Amino acid sequence: MTKKLYKIISEVMSVPASMITDQSGPENIENWDSFHGLVLVEKLENEFNVKFTLDEVIDVKKVADIKRHLKNHKVILDE
């Protein structure tokens, strides 16, 4: 699932999946702005069949935060 997560982020942010790590986020991915962040939330919710709270969305500062919230929603991510 981690590969699937990275693929989704890669597609939304228009960067190679190989560039994405747990530390990736708006600070180091140029296209990661508020618009692309919301597109990412929608795609993640649809792909993993979850619904993030506003607090969860606001909390995301990097990919590791997305993983944590997905795990809280019982999504199993292979590491």
C-alpha positions as CSV (number, residue, x, y, z in Angstrom):
1,M,0.0,0.0,0.0
2,T,2.9,2.4,0.6
3,K,3.7,2.1,-3.1
4,K,0.1,2.9,-4.0
5,L,0.2,5.9,-1.6
6,Y,3.4,7.2,-3.2
7,K,1.9,6.7,-6.7
8,I,-1.1,8.7,-5.8
9,I,1.0,11.5,-4.3
10,S,3.2,11.4,-7.4
11,E,0.3,11.8,-9.8
12,V,-1.3,14.6,-7.8
13,M,1.9,16.5,-7.3
14,S,3.4,15.8,-10.7
15,V,6.7,14.5,-9.3
16,P,8.4,11.1,-9.8
17,A,7.4,8.5,-7.1
18,S,11.1,7.9,-6.6
19,M,11.3,11.4,-5.1
20,I,8.7,10.8,-2.4
21,T,9.8,9.8,1.1
22,D,8.1,10.0,4.5
23,Q,9.6,13.4,4.9
24,S,8.1,14.8,1.6
25,G,5.6,17.6,2.0
26,P,4.9,21.2,1.0
27,E,8.3,22.2,2.2
28,N,10.1,20.2,-0.4
29,I,7.6,19.5,-3.2
30,E,7.0,22.6,-5.2
31,N,3.5,21.7,-6.4
32,W,2.2,20.8,-2.9
33,D,0.0,23.8,-2.4
34,S,-3.4,24.1,-0.8
35,F,-5.2,23.2,-4.0
36,H,-3.1,20.1,-4.7
37,G,-3.4,19.2,-1.0
38,L,-7.2,19.1,-1.3
39,V,-7.0,17.1,-4.5
40,L,-4.7,14.6,-2.7
41,V,-7.2,14.3,0.3
42,E,-10.0,13.5,-2.1
43,K,-8.0,10.9,-4.0
44,L,-6.8,9.3,-0.8
45,E,-10.3,9.2,0.6
46,N,-11.6,7.6,-2.5
47,E,-8.8,5.1,-3.0
48,F,-8.6,3.9,0.6
49,N,-12.3,4.3,1.4
50,V,-11.8,6.6,4.4
51,K,-13.0,10.1,5.4
52,F,-10.5,12.4,7.0
53,T,-11.6,15.0,9.6
54,L,-10.7,18.6,9.1
55,D,-8.2,18.3,12.0
56,E,-6.5,15.4,10.2
57,V,-6.3,17.4,7.0
58,I,-4.8,20.4,8.8
59,D,-2.4,18.2,10.7
60,V,-0.6,16.9,7.5
61,K,2.8,18.4,7.1
62,K,4.5,15.5,5.4
63,V,3.9,12.0,4.0
64,A,4.5,10.4,7.4
65,D,1.5,12.3,8.7
66,I,-0.7,10.9,5.9
67,K,0.5,7.3,6.8
68,R,-0.3,7.9,10.5
69,H,-3.8,9.1,9.7
70,L,-4.4,6.2,7.3
71,K,-3.3,3.7,9.9
72,N,-5.7,5.4,12.4
73,H,-8.4,4.6,9.9
74,K,-7.3,0.9,9.9
75,V,-5.6,1.1,6.4
76,I,-2.8,-1.4,6.4
77,L,0.4,0.0,4.8
78,D,3.2,-2.4,4.0
79,E,6.5,-0.8,4.9
